[in-house]
Amino acid sequence: MILHALGHIKYLKGDTDKALELYNKSLKLKREVEDTIGIVYTLHELGNLSKDQGDYRKAVELYKESLRVARERHDKSATAITLRKLGSVISFV
């Protein structure tokens, strides 16, 4: 959680390289402990970062992975949020 929060701070400050590094570390840890909701939301942040950098294909890939995890959890809220994010970028691919 702390790595995710630090990544978000770096992202807001425009330090996208450091944000990417922190989000990836956070994602790795969340996968190790099987924190599935944490995985969903960290994938969202990585997708947002990719989208903002114009890498729409990567954003779609990350949002699709997030959607898969959200659906496996039967988490309707996370699924809806992820579908909205996916919809905001898929037309650019």
C-alpha positions as CSV (number, residue, x, y, z in Angstrom):
1,M,0.0,0.0,0.0
2,I,2.8,2.4,0.8
3,L,4.6,1.8,-2.5
4,H,1.3,2.4,-4.3
5,A,0.7,5.7,-2.4
6,L,4.3,6.8,-3.1
7,G,3.9,6.0,-6.7
8,H,0.7,8.1,-6.8
9,I,2.5,11.0,-5.3
10,K,5.4,10.8,-7.8
11,Y,2.8,10.5,-10.6
12,L,1.0,13.7,-9.4
13,K,4.3,15.5,-9.2
14,G,5.1,14.5,-12.8
15,D,7.9,12.0,-12.0
16,T,6.5,9.3,-14.2
17,D,9.7,7.2,-14.2
18,K,9.7,6.9,-10.4
19,A,6.0,6.4,-10.3
20,L,6.3,3.5,-12.8
21,E,9.1,2.0,-10.7
22,L,7.0,2.2,-7.5
23,Y,3.8,0.9,-9.0
24,N,5.7,-2.1,-10.5
25,K,7.2,-2.8,-7.1
26,S,3.8,-2.5,-5.5
27,L,2.3,-4.8,-8.1
28,K,5.0,-7.4,-7.5
29,L,4.4,-7.5,-3.8
30,K,0.6,-7.6,-4.2
31,R,0.9,-10.6,-6.5
32,E,3.2,-12.3,-4.0
33,V,0.6,-12.0,-1.2
34,E,-2.4,-12.5,-3.5
35,D,-3.9,-9.1,-2.7
36,T,-6.3,-9.2,-5.6
37,I,-8.1,-5.9,-5.0
38,G,-4.7,-4.2,-4.7
39,I,-3.6,-5.8,-7.9
40,V,-6.7,-4.4,-9.7
41,Y,-6.1,-0.9,-8.5
42,T,-2.4,-0.9,-9.1
43,L,-3.0,-2.1,-12.7
44,H,-5.4,0.8,-13.0
45,E,-2.7,3.2,-12.1
46,L,-0.2,1.6,-14.5
47,G,-2.9,1.8,-17.2
48,N,-3.5,5.5,-16.4
49,L,0.2,6.2,-16.6
50,S,0.4,4.4,-20.0
51,K,-2.6,6.2,-21.3
52,D,-1.2,9.6,-20.2
53,Q,2.0,8.8,-22.0
54,G,0.1,7.9,-25.2
55,D,0.8,4.2,-25.0
56,Y,-2.8,3.2,-25.5
57,R,-2.1,-0.4,-26.4
58,K,-0.3,-0.9,-23.1
59,A,-3.1,0.8,-21.2
60,V,-5.7,-1.5,-22.8
61,E,-3.5,-4.5,-21.9
62,L,-3.3,-3.4,-18.3
63,Y,-7.0,-2.5,-18.0
64,K,-7.9,-5.9,-19.5
65,E,-5.7,-7.7,-16.9
66,S,-7.4,-5.6,-14.2
67,L,-10.8,-6.5,-15.6
68,R,-9.9,-10.2,-15.5
69,V,-8.9,-10.1,-11.9
70,A,-11.9,-8.0,-10.9
71,R,-14.2,-10.5,-12.6
72,E,-12.5,-13.4,-10.9
73,R,-13.2,-11.7,-7.6
74,H,-16.8,-11.2,-8.6
75,D,-16.3,-7.5,-7.6
76,K,-18.9,-5.5,-9.4
77,S,-17.6,-2.2,-8.4
78,A,-14.0,-2.9,-9.5
79,T,-15.4,-4.4,-12.7
80,A,-17.5,-1.3,-13.5
81,I,-14.6,1.1,-12.8
82,T,-12.3,-1.0,-15.0
83,L,-14.8,-1.1,-17.8
84,R,-15.1,2.7,-17.7
85,K,-11.3,3.0,-17.8
86,L,-11.1,0.6,-20.7
87,G,-13.8,2.4,-22.6
88,S,-11.9,5.7,-22.2
89,V,-8.9,4.4,-24.0
90,I,-10.0,1.6,-26.4
91,S,-11.0,3.9,-29.2
92,F,-7.5,5.2,-29.5
93,V,-6.1,1.7,-30.3
